[in-house]
């Protein structure tokens, strides 16, 4: 029987980053995944690093996102140094473009929300926006620059994190997913795999949208998959330097003329099919935002499954089972929140205290809500 200080279910970016933090703290860590590590949501995402709320429901996540964004430069530097691999980090901000007749009002609203949450945003006129991003549609009516935001190539970052974890002594088990938590009375003592049990003083569930499929976790992590379809385009004529955003789409630059266009949000179970309708909508919106993409090569299409929750907020922290910690449900912000999630889980496991308020992300909130409704 394998024995670790910490057993982690889920070897994506979140699980890998937690493993790195804990291994650096001197703990013996095992990382378990039912498939190839890093090839689910961590592979499928766009890598946008933005703490700006997309909806009112995500406003409670802003402080967590800000804290994680501040950690990112140091996080990237450490991972690149340890792994010897680049991670495609671009700290060039996000340009949000407005095209409607109400563009001025939309810009004013955006600035008020951003500034009210302590986030930087600068208004841009059409000429300024097109000077900053010449490929942008000349039909833009107004724009805002969110200068502190960034992006990262998650397909480079995740394997670099996993390589760093191994270099710090983490054991990674591919194709060895957790079927259930190993529970003894009021304590979680490890994981149950297909053919063996893994003993651990601490157990962390970071299995993304598959977390609820681990028996014993459903009450703490009622996570459901939220499908996102994306397209990768290749264009050297329509060059963009930073993330471009509109009310219909976002575009994310990669190296050598590659541009990601995304993404849909569909609650369609574990279906990962790419559909013609979604591709049509994404291409139409991408070309409207950057007209030069009409001549771009469609290089790749894919769909990923984000881990969503009933209130669209992450699930972070300890449970009423001693030794069990949850770190899942990051929805559209998993890449952004990886460094701060890893820091908080490491703080809790090593000292039972955390440096940021994570009360609204408690795993117990769902269990407590059900108890109230049944009384």
C-alpha atoms as one frame of an Amber mdcrd trajectory, in Angstrom:
protein
   0.000   0.000   0.000   1.291   3.440  -0.982   1.535   5.997   1.800   1.932
   9.782   1.445   1.684  12.871   3.559  -0.760  14.183   0.945  -2.685  12.313
  -1.753  -4.160  14.529  -4.477  -6.974  13.367  -6.766  -6.611  15.217 -10.059
  -3.375  15.992 -11.912  -4.384  19.063 -13.878  -2.929  22.508 -13.348  -4.679
  22.987  -9.995  -3.597  19.615  -8.624  -0.086  20.023 -10.030   0.364  23.508
  -8.558  -0.823  22.274  -5.153   1.614  19.361  -5.366   4.504  21.740  -6.118
   3.645  23.961  -3.137   3.356  21.032  -0.745   6.520  19.334  -1.994   8.460
  22.568  -1.549   7.170  22.591   2.037   8.838  19.220   2.575   5.795  16.941
   2.285   5.670  13.646   0.432   2.988  13.981  -2.240   1.217  11.553  -4.563
  -0.730  12.904  -7.547  -3.374  10.612  -9.055  -5.309  11.010 -12.312  -7.674
   8.697 -14.164  -6.384   9.896 -17.555  -3.250  11.570 -18.882  -2.263  14.320
 -16.417  -3.018  17.849 -17.570  -5.191  16.883 -20.552  -8.657  17.972 -19.492
  -9.690  21.576 -18.659  -6.057  22.580 -18.093  -5.279  21.670 -21.709  -8.495
  23.056 -23.208  -8.542  26.558 -21.694  -7.479  29.836 -23.270  -5.127  30.927
 -20.483  -6.647  34.381 -19.893  -5.519  35.868 -16.583  -8.264  38.318 -15.699
  -9.867  38.886 -12.291 -12.597  41.048 -13.860 -16.073  39.625 -13.119 -18.004
  38.407 -16.142 -21.288  38.329 -14.194 -22.590  39.623 -10.870 -22.352  36.074
  -9.500 -18.569  36.073  -9.935 -17.928  39.323  -8.016 -17.075  37.464  -4.744
 -14.191  35.846  -6.637 -12.512  39.153  -7.551 -10.238  39.440  -4.459  -9.086
  35.864  -4.983  -8.423  36.543  -8.651  -6.502  39.744  -7.890  -4.330  37.930
  -5.369  -3.590  35.137  -7.830  -2.765  37.550 -10.655  -0.240  39.260  -8.367
   1.365  35.870  -7.702   1.634  34.984 -11.382   4.961  36.618 -12.368   6.771
  34.898  -9.513   4.885  31.657 -10.122   5.899  31.637 -13.793   9.516  32.524
 -13.028   9.812  29.675 -10.529   8.165  27.121 -12.831  10.260  28.117 -15.842
  13.465  27.980 -13.825  12.684  24.593 -12.291  11.290  22.935 -15.418  13.557
  24.596 -17.973  10.476  25.133 -20.141   8.846  28.388 -21.319   5.211  28.987
 -20.325   4.111  31.630 -22.821   3.364  34.321 -20.233   2.232  37.653 -21.776
   1.697  40.582 -19.420   0.278  42.984 -22.012  -3.229  43.520 -20.681  -6.671
  43.090 -22.198  -8.378  45.436 -24.654 -12.170  45.313 -24.466 -13.946  46.737
 -27.512 -17.490  48.115 -27.767 -19.393  48.348 -31.034 -23.021  49.163 -30.230
 -24.777  52.514 -30.352 -24.625  52.421 -26.549 -20.824  51.957 -26.528 -20.240
  55.087 -24.471 -22.666  53.976 -21.792 -21.246  50.433 -21.798 -17.743  51.827
 -21.372 -18.819  54.043 -18.475 -20.471  51.068 -16.769 -17.388  48.908 -17.236
 -15.083  51.570 -15.812 -17.342  52.083 -12.800 -17.446  48.361 -12.041 -13.702
  47.900 -12.505 -12.745  50.877 -10.383 -15.307  49.981  -7.716 -13.642  46.571
  -7.356 -10.143  48.023  -7.219  -9.255  46.916 -10.760  -7.495  49.183 -13.229
  -9.194  50.114 -16.506  -8.435  52.991 -18.858 -10.846  54.431 -21.458  -9.722
  54.468 -25.092 -11.183  56.264 -28.053 -11.563  54.426 -31.378  -8.348  55.898
 -32.769  -6.354  55.006 -29.657  -7.717  51.464 -29.686  -6.847  50.912 -33.340
  -3.406  52.440 -32.852  -2.775  50.014 -30.003  -4.174  47.030 -31.960  -4.122
  47.843 -35.700  -5.922  44.602 -36.596  -8.973  45.669 -34.599 -12.115  46.441
 -36.583 -12.385  50.134 -37.533 -16.064  49.935 -36.536 -15.097  50.055 -32.846
 -16.967  52.850 -31.060 -15.112  52.781 -27.716 -12.690  50.576 -25.820 -11.073
  49.986 -22.458  -7.579  48.802 -21.628  -7.265  46.583 -18.574  -3.483  46.937
 -18.251  -2.800  44.564 -15.359  -4.229  41.513 -17.054  -2.210  38.869 -18.852
  -2.362  35.499 -20.560  -0.387  32.294 -20.414  -0.093  29.306 -22.724  -1.723
  26.692 -20.533  -0.590  23.872 -22.839   2.972  24.869 -21.983   2.354  25.816
 -18.348   0.632  22.640 -17.187   3.339  20.160 -18.276   5.969  22.545 -16.899
   4.189  22.512 -13.526   3.965  18.724 -13.571   7.659  18.466 -14.468   8.480
  20.833 -11.602   6.408  18.682  -9.256   8.369  15.576 -10.233  11.661  17.398
  -9.747  10.535  18.188  -6.206   9.820  14.535  -5.510   6.104  14.310  -6.288
   5.022  10.903  -7.570   2.535  11.189 -10.468   0.276   8.252 -11.295  -1.328
   8.418 -14.747  -4.410   6.274 -15.347  -4.803   5.735 -11.598  -7.827   7.832
 -10.728  -9.584   7.914  -7.371 -12.881   6.020  -7.226 -13.741   7.086  -3.698
 -12.257   8.616  -0.606 -11.049   6.254   2.087 -13.035   7.131   5.176 -12.617
   5.833   8.699 -15.215   7.236  11.095 -14.989  11.055  10.937 -11.640  11.105
   9.170 -10.504  10.786   5.566  -7.377   8.635   5.495  -6.672   8.498   1.771
  -8.003   7.433  -1.609  -9.459   4.237  -3.015  -8.272   3.407  -6.543  -9.450
   0.575  -8.778  -7.127  -2.010  -7.304  -5.636  -0.565  -4.125  -5.901   1.971
  -1.354  -3.578   4.906  -0.887  -3.017   6.063   2.675  -2.472   9.757   3.430
  -2.656  12.114   6.387  -4.232  14.664   4.062  -6.369  14.091   0.984  -7.007
  16.831  -1.589  -9.698  16.523  -4.257  -8.793  18.647  -7.273 -10.360  16.592
 -10.052 -12.202  19.393 -11.832 -15.562  18.457 -13.315 -14.891  14.811 -12.402
 -14.698  15.562  -8.665 -18.336  14.696  -7.975 -17.744  11.271  -9.506 -15.465
  10.348  -6.608 -17.667   8.522  -4.121 -17.949  10.383  -0.829 -17.305  13.786
  -2.411 -20.716  14.564  -3.919 -22.045  16.482  -0.903 -18.979  18.725  -0.697
 -18.362  19.244  -4.404 -21.532  19.108  -6.556 -19.504  19.976  -9.643 -20.952
  19.737 -13.145 -19.198  20.037 -16.514 -19.666  23.252 -18.516 -18.621  22.652
 -22.107 -16.574  25.249 -23.931 -15.872  25.042 -27.663 -12.857  26.855 -29.110
 -11.012  27.463 -32.361  -7.340  28.077 -33.078  -6.592  30.259 -36.082  -3.254
  30.881 -37.793  -2.721  34.337 -39.259   0.395  36.415 -39.816  -1.570  39.236
 -41.432  -3.971  39.824 -38.525  -1.428  40.251 -35.753  -2.643  40.987 -32.208
  -0.490  41.603 -29.155  -2.893  41.298 -26.239  -6.179  39.648 -25.344  -9.067
  41.217 -27.278 -12.542  41.035 -25.810 -16.032  41.897 -27.036 -19.505  40.972
 -25.859 -19.464  38.027 -28.289 -15.960  36.576 -28.149 -12.420  36.773 -26.868
  -9.229  36.381 -28.891  -5.976  35.291 -27.255  -2.621  35.593 -29.054  -0.081
  32.809 -28.940   3.312  32.644 -30.612   3.975  32.481 -34.366   0.610  33.876
 -35.497  -1.626  31.460 -33.591  -4.787  33.054 -32.164  -7.362  31.309 -29.967
 -11.031  32.232 -30.346 -13.512  31.244 -27.690 -15.567  30.166 -26.065 -19.048
  28.775 -25.662 -20.638  27.890 -22.320 -22.888  24.852 -22.630 -24.305  22.619
 -19.934 -24.400  19.467 -22.016 -23.024  16.865 -19.640 -19.720  15.286 -20.586
 -20.246  15.801 -24.319 -17.030  17.119 -25.916 -18.175  17.206 -29.533 -17.360
  20.264 -31.640 -20.502  21.466 -33.416 -20.939  23.348 -36.677 -23.206  25.954
 -35.091 -20.678  26.838 -32.406 -17.843  27.050 -34.924 -19.936  29.337 -37.135
 -20.742  31.686 -34.226 -17.124  31.822 -33.074 -15.772  32.497 -36.552 -18.366
  35.185 -37.258 -17.630  36.977 -33.988 -13.858  36.660 -34.458 -13.967  38.169
 -37.953 -16.229  41.001 -36.785 -13.705  41.856 -34.055 -10.603  41.415 -36.265
 -11.615  41.497 -39.961  -8.231  40.235 -41.144  -9.036  36.833 -39.635 -11.295
  36.151 -42.615  -8.154  34.914 -44.398  -6.816  32.968 -41.409  -6.264  29.240
 -41.479  -8.505  27.219 -39.158  -5.808  25.205 -37.450  -7.659  23.367 -34.703
 -11.052  23.027 -33.031 -11.773  21.426 -29.670 -14.051  21.403 -26.646 -13.187
  21.254 -22.964 -15.186  20.714 -19.799 -14.931  23.399 -17.144 -15.878  22.502
 -13.552 -18.986  24.559 -12.711 -20.821  24.750  -9.377 -24.409  25.681  -8.409
 -23.328  29.230  -7.473 -20.515  29.414 -10.086 -17.891  29.938  -7.358 -14.892
  27.720  -6.541 -14.992  25.111  -3.809 -11.944  25.614  -1.599 -11.073  24.500
   1.886 -11.528  21.816   4.539 -14.614  19.741   5.167 -16.169  18.187   8.262
 -14.084  15.098   7.543 -10.737  15.546   9.205  -7.936  15.421   6.655 -10.118
  16.130   3.579  -9.596  19.336   1.577 -11.442  20.337  -1.604  -9.962  22.471
  -4.418 -12.258  22.343  -7.413 -15.117  24.145  -9.183 -13.011  26.986 -10.595
 -15.330  27.211 -13.647 -13.779  29.667 -16.164 -10.964  30.807 -13.865  -8.940
  27.687 -13.163  -5.800  28.869 -14.945  -5.967  32.259 -13.210  -6.593  30.811
  -9.752  -3.978  28.044  -9.778  -1.229  29.920  -7.857  -3.478  31.256  -5.097
  -5.332  27.962  -4.744  -2.030  26.149  -4.309  -0.867  28.706  -1.748  -4.049
  28.502   0.323  -4.143  24.698   0.347  -0.487  24.574   1.366  -1.124  27.107
   4.150  -4.053  25.126   5.481  -2.312  21.756   5.392   0.889  23.021   6.992
  -0.550  25.447   9.557  -4.388  25.255   9.496  -4.475  28.987   8.743  -4.794
  30.889   5.489  -3.678  34.358   4.453  -6.839  35.213   2.477 -10.519  35.021
   3.325 -11.926  31.924   1.648 -15.131  31.709   3.694 -17.529  32.105   0.739
 -15.822  29.213  -1.075 -16.225  26.676   1.764 -17.148  23.138   0.669 -19.609
  22.924   3.574 -21.895  25.588   2.063 -23.737  23.116  -0.140 -24.231  20.547
   2.608 -25.462  23.235   5.000 -27.862  24.631   2.384 -29.424  21.194   1.905
 -29.837  20.754   5.645 -31.680  24.088   5.865 -34.063  23.245   3.014 -34.953
  19.873   4.556 -35.783  21.292   7.992
